[in-house]
Amino acid sequence: MLLFSIMLDINSNLTKSAFIQLIIRWNQNSPHSSNIIPDIVWHGEHNIRFGNDDVWMEFVEYHDIIAVRYEKKENDNISWRNDYIMNFASRKMAVRLSRNCAGKALFINSKFSIPYFIALLIEQNYLQDDGNLPVSNLPFIIDNSQIPLLADMINRKTSYRLPVVYISKTIMNDNPVDVTLLANRLRGAAHVLVQKSLTQDKKLMKLCNRKNEYHGAVGIYFPDDTAGHRKYLYRASVGTDSFLLEKVVRTVMQYSTLQQLDTLYTWQGVNNALLMERLRIQRDARIAAEQAKKEAENEYLKLLDEKDEDQKKFRKQAMEEARAEADTLLESFDADMAKLQHQVDELTKANEALRYENQGLRAKLSGTEAVPVLYMGDEHEFYEGEIKDLILLLLSEALNNLPDKTRRSDIIKDILRNNGYQQVSKKRADKIKAIFKHYDGMTSKVRQILEEYGFVITEEGKHIKATYYGDGRYYITLAKTPSDERAGKNNAASIIKICF
């Protein structure tokens, strides 16, 4: 399954030798010892293989292209593959990461980062500038003189090869996300432009007719009109910065991965082209051998007119030997061609499988939002798995009101059975009921449990305000010294209704 793919523009500084040396350096300096191929010794070859059955790396040259595949097998029969295809004629490089897993998931793990090899390309200044923007792993701060540049991009008067992520300042004049981390996570795949000051809003709004992002919103501007523009709002609550960052990373990487690539920018495509070339050479050689055999047979026919019996016998024996040698050579050609044709067929099937997989991924993406269903809209998770658990809780409650042996009940049971329903929200609700059963005030035990569940506790006169994860939309007011014996039960019901 293809996890990530990107096409990079490479400047003239990168040579074939430098490319191979950089790949070897990437592997040998890996922080994970199990990824390192031992005993690599390179003497300038462009066609070579290193490693063993569990972890290996192979270089293949085809005219102006050098294709590299790195593969690592794990204990659970999962193979991780990194492909680097560099075309030195077009000065373009394809970088792809894939794995052979049974699942068909479209979306990348939220902590997934762009391959570190791209950071090495940036470090060595091998990436071509994108118009007036460098391709970097650092954020680009927009000062006052560069506001027109930003406005032209927002108004679609200018565009770039790569997506542009624009980060506006919050009303507190802060960044809504860690812009340095974001730029590093999107290295080589997008430009990260950051508003320098909140005071720039007025001028930018005027130039953009208020189409620009502001007050912490993040905009993603894609190169082509079909992908268009995505806007993600900022909410001032606990955890929103990391959620917003991950949403932007996923969106950019999904866009990059689903771009079409020519087959010569894939490992299978390059090897297929090599095999086709060898097959053509073999066919040409076979035609030449057949022609030689035919000429030999014509010579043999002339022997029938030979008068000298000794000469005739000698030439006949030589001709039979030549014919036998030609037949052996032709049989060898046939065997080699059959083998090459089988390899071509296998690679063609692999190419078709990858093409259909990519089409399937594109179809999935076009039928949904740019982020997983558990992250749709602008809501973010207060704790890991919260949204999924709440959805499964709602399905579980709905199941109680459905008769058995109906389509609805069977589908809901199947979803609950196959999605690892942990009942986290229900367990939290049960705990809240327990601690408020005999509530007579904000004891240290009650405060501790509420804070463990993400409530921010503040005092407001005779009352205490508990705000769920600091989000002002979700709060409950508690009496410091409740007079009603049913207060605890009512408080618990309100918390569960609002938060769980």
N, C-alpha and C positions, 0 to 999 in steps of 0.2 A: 504494500500500500504506500502510495506517495504521501509523504508527510510535509515536505517543503521543497519548493523549486524557485529559482530566481535566475534571471539573465543579467549579467553584468557587462558593462562597457569597460574595456581594459586599454590603458594607454600603451605607447610603444616601448616603454621601459621594460616590460616583461618579455623576456626571451624564453625559448623552449627549455634551455638548461635551468634558468632561474625558476621557471614554473615547476619543474620536477623537483628541484632542490627545496622549494617552498612547501610542496606537498610532503616531502620526507621530513622536513622540519616540523610541520604540523603534527605528524604522527609521533615522531620521536620525543617531542616536548609535551605530549599529552599528560595532563595531571592524573589520568586514570591508567595505572600500570597495565591493566588487562587489555587496554586498547593498543599498546605499543607492540609493533612487530620487531622481534629481536634480530640482531645480526644483519642489519641492512648495510650493504656495501654497494655504493653506486659508482660506476666508472664511466658515466656519460651516455649510457644506453637510453634509447627512446622506446624500446620494446623490451620490457623486463617484468618479472613477477617476483615478489617477496612474500615470505610468510609461510603458513601451513594451512591445514584444512579449517582450523578454527578462526584464524585471523590472517588475512592476506590483503595484498595490494598489488594491482597490475596496471602497467602503463602500455598503451597501444597507440602507435602513430599511423595516421592515414593522411597522406599528403600534408596539408597545413594544419591538421588537427591532431592534438594529443588528448586521448581519453584516458581517464584514471578511474578505477573502481577500488574502493576500500570496503571490505566486508568483514563483519565480526559475528560469529555464531555464539548464541547463549545457550544455557542449559535447557531452557524450556522450548528449544527448537525455533527460536525467533532469530532472524538474521537482520542485522542493521547494515545498511549500505549507504555509503557516501560516494556520489559520482561527481567528477570534475571534468568537464569537457571544454577545452580551450581551442578556439579557432583563431589561428594567428593571422589568417588572411582578413577576416572581418573584424578582428580584435574584440571578439565577444566570448564570454565564458558562461556556461551553464553550471550551476551548483544545485545538486538535488540530494535529498535525504529521504530514504524509504526504509520500510521493514516488511517482512513477510508475515503478517499476522492474519488471523481468521476474521477479525472484526472489520466492519465497513465504516467506522467512524470517520466523519468528515473533519471534525474540529480538533485542532492541535491542543495538546495538554497546556493548561494555562501558564505553566512555568517554562514552556518550551522557548528556547532562544535560537536565533539564527546561528548557523554553524560558525565556530570560532575561526575557521579558515578565512572567512571574509574579513575578520579583524586583522589578520596578517596582511591581506591585500591592502587594507587601508594604511596599516603601519608602514608598509614599504612604498606607499604612494603609487600603487599600480592601477587604481581606479580612475577612470576618466571623469572629469568634472561634468556636471549636469547643467549645461548652460552657465548661468552666473552663480551657481551653487556648487560647492564642493561636496563630494560624496564622503560622508564622515560618520564617525561614531560619537560625535559631540553635538549638542544643541546649537542652533544658529540663533543668536539673540538679535531681534529686530529693533534697531535704534530709530530715532526720528527720521533720519535721512533715508531709511530703507522702507518707510511706510508705503510709498508709491509702488515699490516692488511687490509688497504683500498685497496691496489693493489690486494690482493688475492680475495677480494670481487668483484672488477671490472672484474677480469679475470675469475670469476666464479669458483675459486678453493675452496672457502668457501661460504656457504649460511646461511641464518637465517630464523627463522619461520616468522618473520615480514619483510615487505618491508624496504629497506634502502634508505633514501633520502640523496644524497650527494650534498653539497653546495660548489661550488668553488668560489674563490675570483675573483672580477672584476679586470680589469687592474689598477684600482686605489687602489687595496688591500682592498676593502670594501666588505661586504656581499651584494649580490644582493637583499636579502629579510631580513625581521626581523626574524632572526633565533630563537630567544626566543619565539616569538609569534607563529611561525610555529610549533615548537616542542610542545608547549602547545596545539595547535589546533589538532595535530596528536597524542596526548598522548595515549600510549598503542596500537596504530595502526601501528606505523612505528618508526624506528630509524632515527634521524636527525644528520648526520655526517657533520661537518663543517671544511673546510680547515682553518688551523691556519694562514698561510702566503702564499703570492704569490711566495715566494722563493722555496716552495715545489714542484712547477710545474715540474721543470726539472727532479727531481728524480722520481716523480710519472709517468711522461710521459715515462721515460725509462723503468720502471717496467711494464707499461701497454701497451707499444707499441703505445702510444698516443691515447688509447681508452678512457681515462679518460675525464671528463668534465673540462673545464677551462674557464677563462675570464668571470666568472659570470654565466656560464651554470649550470643547475640543472639536476642531473640524479636520476632516480628512478629505483632501482634494486629490482625486485620482486622475491619471494622465488622459484617459479616454472618456468621452461624454457618456458612454453606456454605463460605466460604473458610477460616474458623477461625483457626488459629494455626500459625505456622512457627517452628521453633527451629533455630538454626545454632550448632554448637559452635566453640570457639576452640582452636587448636593453637599451641603456643609454638614456631614454626619460622619461618625467614626467609620473608618475603613473605606470611604468612598475613593480616596486617592489610589489605593492599590487596585480596587475594582476597575476604576476608569482606565488605569494604565494597562491592565490585562486585556480589557475590551479593545483598546486601540491596537495593541500588539496582535491580537487574534485577527482583527479585521484586515490589517495590512498584510499579514502573512497569508491569509486566505486568498486575498487578491493576487498576491505574487504567485502563489502555488498554482492557481487556476489559469495562468496565462499559457497560451499555446506555444509549443516549441517545435521547431523543425526536427526531423528524426536524426539529423547529423549532430544534434546537441544532446543526444541520449547515448548511453553506453551501448544499448542494443543496436541503435541505428548505426553507430560507427563500426561496430563489429560486423554488422550485416553488410555494410558497404565494402569492408575489407574482404569478406568472404565472396561477395559477388564479383569483386575484381579478380580474386584468385580463381574463381570458377570460370570467368571469361578467359583468363590466361590458359587454364587447362583445356578449355574448349578449342582455343586457337591452336594449342599444341597437338591436340588430338586430330584436328583437321589436317595439320601439317603431316602427322604420322600416317594418316589414311592416304594422303597424296603420295607420300614416299612408298607406301605399300603398293599402291596402284602402279606407280612407275616401275617398281621392282617386278610386278606381275607382267607388265608389258615387255620388260627385258626377258623374262622367262619364256614368253611366247616366241621371242626371236630365236631362242635356243633350238626350237624345233627345226629350224632351217640350217642349223650348224652341221657341217659335213665331218669335221674332225671329232671322232667318238670320244677320245680322251679329253679333249677340250670341252666337249659337250657335257661329259660326266663331271668334270671339275666345276664348270660354271653352274651346272644344275645343283650340285651339292652346296655351293656358296649361296645360291639363290634360295634354297630351302632353309638354310640357316638364317638368312636375312629375313625371310618371311616369318619364321618362328619367333625371331627376335621382335619383329614388328607386331606380331599378334600378342606377345607377352607385354610389350609396351602399351598397346591399346587396351589390354585388360587392366593394366595398372592405372591408365588414365580413367577408365570406366569406374574402377573402384574409388579412386580419389574424387572423381566428380560426384559419385553417389554420396560419398561421405560429406563433401562440401555442400551438396544440395540439401542433405538432411539438416546440416547445421544452419543453412540459410532458412529452411522451412521453420526450424525451431525458433530462431531469432525473429522471424516474421510474425510467428504466433505471439511471442513475448511483446513485440512492438504493438500488435493489435490489442493485446490484453491491456497494456498500459494506456493506449488510446481510448479504449472503452471505459477504463477506470476513470480517466480524466474527464470524459464526457459525463459519466455518472456523477462525479463530484460537482461538475459545473451545473448539472441539472438540480442536484440537491441544493446548491447554494442559491440558484435562481428561484427556488420555491420556498425559501425561508428568509429570515433576517440575516444580517451579517454576523450574528453571534448565535450561540446555542440557545435552544428554547428555554433552558433554565436561566438564561441571562437576558432574555428579551426585554426591550424597553430600557428605562433608566434606573430601575431598581437594582441594588447590589446586595450581595449576601452579607449579613451581619456575622455569620459564622459559616464554616465550610459545610456545604450540603444543605443549607437552610431552605433554599427555594425548592429543591427537589423533594425534601422531606415534607414541606407544607403541601405541595401538589399531591404527593402520595397519601398524605393524611386526608385531604379532601376526597380523594378517590376511595379511600378506605371507608370514610363516613358515608359516602354515596352508596357504596356496596351494601351497607346494612339495610338500605331502603329498596333494594332491587331483588326481585324473585330469582331463584336459581334457574339454571338451564335457559337463560336468555342471552342474547348476543352481548348486551351491555355488561352483564355480570361476568361472562366468560372473558371478555376483553380486559376488564378492570382487574380480575383475578390474575390474568396472565401478566399484566403490567406490574402488579404488586409482587408477584412471585419472581419476576426476572429483573427487578431493579433494586434489590437489596434494601427494602424498606426497614429503616432502623428505629422508627417511632420516636425520634429525638424530640420533636415538638410535643408529642403526647406525654413523654416522660418529664419534660420541663413543666407542662401543665399540672401533672400529678404532684410534682415537687412543690409548686406554688400553692396548690390546694392544701398540702400538708403543713407548710410553714405558716399559712394564714388561718388555719383551722381555729386556733385559739389566739388570734392576734390581739395584743394589748399594748402595742407600741413598737417603735422601730428599735428592736433589740440588736445587739451586735451580730447575733446569729442570722436574723432576718436580713440585715444589711449585707452580710457576707454572701449569702446565697443570691440575693438580688444583683450584687455587683459581679458575682461569678457568671450570672446569666446576661451580663452586658448592660445592666441598668446604671445610669449615672444619677446618684442621689444628691439632691440639693435641698436646703431648708428655706422655706418661704413663710415666715411668721409662725403661725400655729400649725402649719402643715408641712409635709415633706413631699417633694416632687420627685418621682422616679421616671427618668426619660430613657427609653429603650435605645441603647447604643448611641445616645446623644442626639438622636434624630427627633427634632421638635414635633414631628407629626404624631409620635407615639409616646404618650406619657400618662401617668396615673397619679392623682393627688391622694396622699395618705394622711390621715390625722395622726399627730404625734401621740395623743392620748385619746383613743376612740371611746366614745360613750355608749355606742350601740354595739350590743353583743354580736350582731350580724355583720358588723363592719368588715371583719376579716374575710368572711365568705363572699361578701359583695366585692371587696377589693380583689380577691383571687379571680372571681368571675370576670371583672373588668380587665385585669391583666391578660387573662387567657384570651378574651375576645379581641383585644387590641393587638396583642403581640404574638400569640401562638395559634 
